[in-house]
Amino acid sequence: MEQILSHTCGSFENCTETNIQTFLTQCYEENIDPQYCLSWIAEHNAKIPNWANVSKISQEWINGHTSTGSTFFNNEGDVLR
């Protein structure tokens, strides 16, 4: 995941609404559960500018691309476990 993040976003600080989708797509293509990848990204949400929008776009991607899409975040953008 770290290698995919480096390739798609560069760093947590550079994650955007656009490149987070690329990150999740790459995880999926590498047979890494995108929900797991999103949970890993969410653990670092304090480093991600505009996390509220990035998490919203990420969740929409998960819901549209996986059969088990589920909510990971509460209204404040905190990870639900």
C-alpha positions as CSV (number, residue, x, y, z in Angstrom):
1,M,0.0,0.0,0.0
2,E,2.8,2.4,0.8
3,Q,4.3,1.9,-2.7
4,I,0.9,2.5,-4.3
5,L,0.4,5.6,-2.2
6,S,3.8,6.9,-3.2
7,H,3.0,6.2,-6.9
8,T,-0.5,7.7,-6.9
9,C,-0.5,10.4,-4.3
10,G,3.1,10.9,-3.4
11,S,2.3,11.4,0.3
12,F,-0.7,11.6,2.6
13,E,-0.4,15.4,2.4
14,N,-0.9,15.2,-1.4
15,C,-4.0,13.0,-1.3
16,T,-6.9,14.7,-3.2
17,E,-10.4,13.7,-4.3
18,T,-8.9,12.7,-7.7
19,N,-5.8,10.7,-6.8
20,I,-7.5,8.9,-3.9
21,Q,-9.6,7.2,-6.5
22,T,-6.5,6.2,-8.4
23,F,-5.0,4.9,-5.2
24,L,-8.1,2.7,-4.5
25,T,-8.2,1.5,-8.1
26,Q,-4.5,0.5,-7.9
27,C,-5.2,-1.4,-4.6
28,Y,-8.0,-3.2,-6.3
29,E,-5.9,-4.1,-9.3
30,E,-3.2,-5.4,-7.1
31,N,-5.7,-7.6,-5.3
32,I,-5.5,-5.6,-2.1
33,D,-8.9,-5.1,-0.5
34,P,-9.8,-1.4,-1.2
35,Q,-11.7,-1.2,2.0
36,Y,-8.5,-2.2,3.9
37,C,-6.6,0.4,1.9
38,L,-9.1,3.1,2.8
39,S,-9.0,2.2,6.4
40,W,-5.2,2.5,6.3
41,I,-5.5,5.9,4.6
42,A,-8.1,7.0,7.2
43,E,-5.7,6.3,10.0
44,H,-3.6,9.1,8.7
45,N,-6.5,11.5,8.0
46,A,-5.0,14.3,10.1
47,K,-2.3,14.6,7.4
48,I,-4.7,14.8,4.5
49,P,-6.0,18.3,3.6
50,N,-9.7,18.4,2.9
51,W,-10.2,15.0,4.5
52,A,-14.0,15.4,4.6
53,N,-14.2,15.6,0.8
54,V,-11.5,13.0,0.3
55,S,-13.3,10.5,2.6
56,K,-16.6,11.2,0.9
57,I,-15.2,10.5,-2.5
58,S,-13.4,7.4,-1.2
59,Q,-16.6,6.0,0.3
60,E,-18.5,6.6,-2.9
61,W,-15.7,4.7,-4.8
62,I,-15.9,1.8,-2.3
63,N,-19.7,1.7,-2.6
64,G,-19.5,1.7,-6.4
65,H,-16.7,-0.8,-6.8
66,T,-17.0,-3.4,-4.1
67,S,-19.9,-5.7,-3.2
68,T,-19.5,-5.1,0.5
69,G,-19.3,-1.3,0.5
70,S,-20.0,0.1,3.9
71,T,-19.7,3.3,5.9
72,F,-16.3,3.8,7.5
73,F,-16.8,7.4,8.7
74,N,-19.1,9.3,11.0
75,N,-20.3,12.8,10.2
76,E,-17.0,14.3,11.5
77,G,-14.9,12.1,9.2
78,D,-13.7,9.8,12.0
79,V,-13.1,6.2,11.2
80,L,-15.7,3.8,12.5
81,R,-14.4,0.4,13.5
